[in-house]
């Protein structure tokens, strides 16, 4: 027998190859399904990120305002004390 292009086909080799292989099947059964399902959750959501950014922003603005008021207090108190002690705003003169 020949194929459509004139190449001979060996029937006996194909038949012997088919006969030499056998099929096996393995079935595994479990008593119960005691498997822990894995869930993936986000560690940091959009709302958590926004809350942390807002908290840090509030903290830094609060520190900045506190520093600003401390500087104003220090400068005004220093000028007032210099005026009372030395009768001028810049303190005592170096000679």
Secondary structure, DSSP 4 states (H G I P E B T S, - for coil): -B-TTS-B--HHHHHHHHHH----------SS--PPPP----SS-HHHHHHHHHHHHHHHHHHHHHHHHHHHHHHHHHHHHHHHHHSSTT-PPP-
